[in-house]
């Protein structure tokens, strides 16, 4: 029996926390036969002050879990959402809207509840559906079925008691599914967890996915094409328990599969989680923080008191794309408030930032672009101003450019920080004070990247010496591996990887009985396994101070 319930409503510019309660379900007899429900609705989040939209279910007046939530700004078009609800009794749905002020704008329309499951896109995987066949996950994804505990497996936050991601990325709920590999379940350093993802196609050359790497140790998470062994995404450090966008371009790989790999370094805690894998056209692929903002923010996140919102480009001679981000602040009581747009985690060798920028005549707003280390940098934090609004008001699009200075860190992030200044702004929500579009971050030959316009170069900033890791004298680059890590050296995970082991058992009983340093400590080993048979293994030294004469020595067993 097909059961359907529909309603339409919308809310705009709500100023207090609001709950919309909508009754769904059927009589007790019918509900017992209705195993699950499919909820579809449309929404927009377009205000410059943050807001949150949540969907909850309750049975007999008792609140249940959050089944879906969103707080990120959306393009000014209706966004469709599909939610599956497993309900065995009469239940209520509550749409809870939480806002921060008069400029929080959340719209809802066209709620429909029907029987059945949400449809699946063959080019996406959100891990919500598990079939009964040989490859039950996402109609063909292959998770490791070996007896080892260290492997990718499907779970939820509730099922794992909050040990991993607090919510999944698809629904933003503890009920939503994702896959995880738990580093603490690895028996030895260098153990590999593998997931075979989608098949590569001739037309879809851009892979995107959302991930968390929560660890303080060096553990390698990478994505590659199995037919060519081309690594299209690599991360060797923690990014914290926050969902972040990962992406990679698939070039000249017309066959094979996408492979997700997580190497353990022997740490006692931490994990890799993956959700919402998607293959799409290569045009506009959001690698290295690049984004045209046509559909979403490509992993850039809103922080601060206010939000960057989407707007349409109405002027000629500007970005090639029509949709960009704008800073809007019509309320005078928001003077001093900031909207901060933070990039995804970037590799530290990216050295040039380019973007389109427009500041309206008389706009009471100012834009700075800053550089900080990644979220789990272990050294002292720092913030370097890369670019600032020119003092003149051109009231037209400008193609801006800024060098990114090199810092001795494992990762970096770029922040576009717009500040509300004193003064009135009567244009409202359809015309921003400051507009930004088509961000590109690249690695260029030194000298190719310049400040544009020249007046955007900030005054020289003296960075405290403690914020930059200086090159080491050769004597301090030594390592005996006694702390079960690689000291200041780092792995190149584009090939096979070195492991830190102890004793003979981790070398198929053919290695040394003890290490060279103490006789009962640790050493570095390159031991083949079924998943680690051939390739080139590299370990790279830290930056070292020049010296007229220095020597490098090592003890090895082959």
LINNORGI-V147745 format. One line per field, one symbol per residue. burial: I if it has 24 or more other C-alpha atoms within 12 Angstrom, else O. A space follows every 10 residues. Layout:
burial=???
//
This chain:
burial=OOOOOOOOOO OIIIOOOOOO OIIIIIOOOO OOOIIIIIII IIIIIIIIII IIIIIIIIOO OOOOIIIIII IIIIIIOOIO IIIIIIIOII IIIIIIIIII IIIIIIIIIO IIIIIIOOOO OOIIIIIIII OOOOOOIIII IIIIOOOOOI IIIIIIIOOO OOIIIIIIII IIIIIIIIII IIIIIIIIII IIIIIIIIII IOOIIIIIII IIIIIIIIII IIIIIIOOII IIIIIIIIII IIIIIIIIII IOIOOOIIII IIIIIIIOII IIIIIIIIII OOOIIIIIII IIIIIIIIII IIIOIIIIII IIIOOOOIIO IIIIIIIIII IOOIIOIIII IIIIIIIIII IIIIIIIIII OOIIIIIIII IIIIIIIOOO IIIIIIIIII OOOOOIIIII IIIIIIIIII IIIIIIIIII IOOOIOOOII IIIIIIIIII IIOOOOOOII IIIOOIIIOO OOOOOOOIIO OOOOOOIOII IOOIIIOIII IIIIIIIIII IIIOOIIOOO OIOOIOOOOO OIIIIIIIOO OIOOOOOOIO IIOOOOOOOO OOOOOOOO
//
